Amino acid sequence: MTNVKANRRYKDRLFRIIFSEKEDLLSLYNAVNGSCYQDPTELEITTIEDVLYMGMKNDISFLIENFMNLYEHQSSRNPNMPLRGLFYFSRLYSSYIESRQLDIYSSKLLMLPVPRYIVFYNGTKTEPEVQTLRLSSSFERTDTGQELGLECIATVLNINYGQNQKLMEGCAKLREYAYLINQIREALGRGMRLEAAVDRAVQNCLQNGILTDFLTRHREEAKLLILSEYNEELHQKTTYKEGYEDGEAQGIQIGETRGIQIGKAQGIQIGEAQGILIGQNRMNALFQKLIAQQRIDDLKRATEDPEFQKMLLEEFDL
């Protein structure tokens, strides 16, 4: 297999490149919102280029009408997307204000575009077609009786092949992207190696008129991106598995050591209690025998003289 080194901090995604043209992005926007905009020039790209923040880079952001749109692609379930969105929107609005030379200290209220945050999910785990994630779900308390000072909402759309049919019908490029990814996964499921699976999927798409223009112009680049993304995903899974196994083994060892220590301490404690109980039973039996034989003087001496007590226990074989 071709050795493709994945850049885990920053790399363009296939999804981002497919929708890099305004015409395609406008088609995706219309499908998501049920709108019918026709003029791509109405769309202003606001994606923060070549800027990393906490190891993250947003996929696509753009302005249209009075809406600030942030589109993210995810191949793994991430309940923290609203928190990521908060960071992204902070930088997007900061850039918006700066580019328009707005004064946040002005006595006049600044009017800002409405935020819309869409996450396109195509991971392998089963997820609903549409779900809503809220930043407030991360707050330790929301029962204070006071209005929350902050909120960010992410709408997660499942774009796996066969999901969200109406959305797919509204955007051909999205449907074809889902088809390409599905072809790769089906080939992998049949035991095909990754590079061969990507080659087969790309060839299948070209033969069936799927993403034809894009794959004709960017075939090798697309293959490298797919290989990079899948290698990264495999690396993350392997790292997780190795970390889990190492942690499990270490946990067992610590648990065994701790268990021996606890068991020893508990054993001593139980042994002491049982020893006391046995001793009390022996002494009670001895006193009963002395009383039965009316050996009152010996009974009195036994309570005061341990050696005499030991001798009497041997005498009665106790």
GIGIUR-V664421 format. One line per field, one symbol per residue. phi: phi as a letter, one per 40 degrees, with the letter a starting at -180 (. if undefined). psi: psi as a letter, one per 20 degrees, with the letter a starting at -180 (. if undefined). burial: b if it has 9 or more other C-alpha atoms within 8 Angstrom, else e. A space follows every 10 residues. Layout:
# GIGIUR-V664421
phi: ???
psi: ???
burial: ???
This chain:
# GIGIUR-V664421
phi: .ccbccccca accddccdbc cdcccccccc ccbgcbcbcc cccbcbdccf bbbfgbbcca babafbbcbb bbbbbbcbcc ddcccdcccd cccccccccb fcbccccccc cbcccbbbbc bbccccbccb abbbdccccc abbcgbccca aabbccbcbc dgcfdccccc accccccccd cccccccccc gccdccccdc cccccccbgb fdcccccbdc cccccccccc cccccccccc cccccccccc cccccccccc cccccccccc cccccccccc cccccccccc cccfcccccc cccbbdcccc ccccccfb
psi: qpooopoihp qqqgghhhkh phghhhgggh hhikrlqhoh iipopjpopk pqokjqpqfp qqppckpopo pqppjqpoij hhgghggghg hghghggghj lqoijqippp pqqpppoppo pkriqpqrhp qppqhiiiph pjkijqpqiq qpppoppokq piqlggghhi oghgghghgg hhhghgghhj jqqgghhggg ggggghhjkp kggghghkgg ggghgggggh hggggggggg gghggghggh ggggggghgg ggggghgggg ggghgggggg hghggghggh ghjkmhghgg hhihohghgg ghghgjl.
burial: eeeeeeeeeb eebbebebbe ebebbbbbbb beeeeeeeeb eebeebbbee eeeeeebbbb bbbbeebbbb bbbbebeeee bbbebbebbe ebeeeebeee eeeeeeeeee eeeebbbbbb bbbeeeeebe eebbbbeeee eeeeeeeeee ebbbbbbbbb eeebeebbbb bebbbbbbbb ebbbbebbee ebebbebbbb bbeebbeeeb bbebbeeebe ebbbbbbbbe bbeeeeeeee eeeeeeeeee eeeeeeeeee eeeeeeeeee eeeeeeeeee ebeebbbeeb beeebeeebe bbeeeeebbe ebbeeeee
